[in-house]
Amino acid sequence: MKRSEINVAIQKMEKLAKKHGFFLPPFCNWTPQEWLNKDYTYDEIRKTKLGWDVTDYGEGKFDELGFTLITIRNGILNHAEYNKPYAEKLLMLQEGQYAPMHFHWYKMEDIINRGGGTVLIKVYNATPDETFADTPVSVLSDGRRYVVPAGSEISLAPGESITIPPYLYHDFKVLPGSGDVLLGEVSMCNDDNNDNRFYEKLGRFPEIEEDEAPYRLLCNEYPEV
């Protein structure tokens, strides 16, 4: 993925968050130069990977397969210092993009439409061998429990949410014509290195072609103290 694509995506998400009245934490606004002056007192940001994250899943088709997001808060399970049991993210899914089918072995999360278009989330239960189950899916959405057939798409307009338990396959796309979507995620601790089971084998963090200087550093690029 080109650095120029990453820079554009971050700037688009900054504008989308501002449009919908979502104020970003200070570390989201630091330049790469400012990061050079951040001492050990900011290690929670480094260790729990707070901040910007832009991915094309290693496929090189960001406009079709990709996501831009910010981890706002996070913990590390069984860690003496960073022991928050919860996480929060803000995500941007642009119209035409797709976030691929996956589940989490451990994390339960709520996905909230914070503003913009309508997001469509397809759901399947996972079988013991981690394929799609042809069984009805129990859905919990804004206090309502109901059942849908396997492979159903759940539609979330702004303000609506869905709970995603472990072992529930889910993906994301935008209802055509409805516009880019700003999503929230409130969850248990987030571990992108060990808790994502993609249905098709995909990467998580992109290889970056440095065609211009970075506008913001990604969460896996911070300099050590």
HUGIFEN-V868476 format. One record per residue. N is the residue number from 1. OMEGA is omega in whole degrees, 0 to 359 (NA if undefined). Layout:
N & OMEGA
N & OMEGA
This chain:
1 & 182
2 & 177
3 & 179
4 & 176
5 & 179
6 & 180
7 & 180
8 & 181
9 & 180
10 & 180
11 & 176
12 & 181
13 & 175
14 & 180
15 & 180
16 & 178
17 & 179
18 & 180
19 & 183
20 & 172
21 & 179
22 & 181
23 & 184
24 & 177
25 & 186
26 & 185
27 & 177
28 & 184
29 & 182
30 & 175
31 & 174
32 & 179
33 & 179
34 & 179
35 & 181
36 & 182
37 & 182
38 & 186
39 & 186
40 & 180
41 & 178
42 & 184
43 & 177
44 & 177
45 & 182
46 & 189
47 & 182
48 & 176
49 & 171
50 & 176
51 & 190
52 & 181
53 & 178
54 & 183
55 & 169
56 & 179
57 & 178
58 & 185
59 & 177
60 & 180
61 & 190
62 & 180
63 & 180
64 & 185
65 & 183
66 & 186
67 & 169
68 & 183
69 & 176
70 & 168
71 & 187
72 & 176
73 & 184
74 & 174
75 & 175
76 & 183
77 & 176
78 & 177
79 & 186
80 & 186
81 & 184
82 & 191
83 & 173
84 & 180
85 & 188
86 & 177
87 & 175
88 & 177
89 & 168
90 & 187
91 & 173
92 & 172
93 & 181
94 & 178
95 & 183
96 & 178
97 & 179
98 & 172
99 & 197
100 & 183
101 & 181
102 & 167
103 & 177
104 & 178
105 & 188
106 & 191
107 & 165
108 & 184
109 & 167
110 & 174
111 & 185
112 & 173
113 & 183
114 & 179
115 & 180
116 & 184
117 & 179
118 & 179
119 & 178
120 & 183
121 & 178
122 & 186
123 & 172
124 & 164
125 & 175
126 & 173
127 & 176
128 & 177
129 & 170
130 & 168
131 & 179
132 & 174
133 & 176
134 & 182
135 & 178
136 & 181
137 & 175
138 & 185
139 & 173
140 & 185
141 & 177
142 & 176
143 & 179
144 & 176
145 & 177
146 & 186
147 & 179
148 & 176
149 & 176
150 & 179
151 & 178
152 & 175
153 & 177
154 & 182
155 & 179
156 & 172
157 & 179
158 & 181
159 & 182
160 & 183
161 & 176
162 & 175
163 & 180
164 & 178
165 & 174
166 & 177
167 & 172
168 & 176
169 & 178
170 & 174
171 & 181
172 & 165
173 & 183
174 & 174
175 & 183
176 & 178
177 & 184
178 & 176
179 & 181
180 & 186
181 & 171
182 & 183
183 & 169
184 & 173
185 & 174
186 & 192
187 & 164
188 & 181
189 & 181
190 & 178
191 & 184
192 & 180
193 & 190
194 & 188
195 & 175
196 & 176
197 & 178
198 & 180
199 & 173
200 & 184
201 & 181
202 & 172
203 & 179
204 & 179
205 & 188
206 & 163
207 & 189
208 & 172
209 & 187
210 & 180
211 & 172
212 & 182
213 & 179
214 & 175
215 & 173
216 & 172
217 & 174
218 & 188
219 & 178
220 & 184
221 & 187
222 & 176
223 & 175
224 & 178
225 & NA
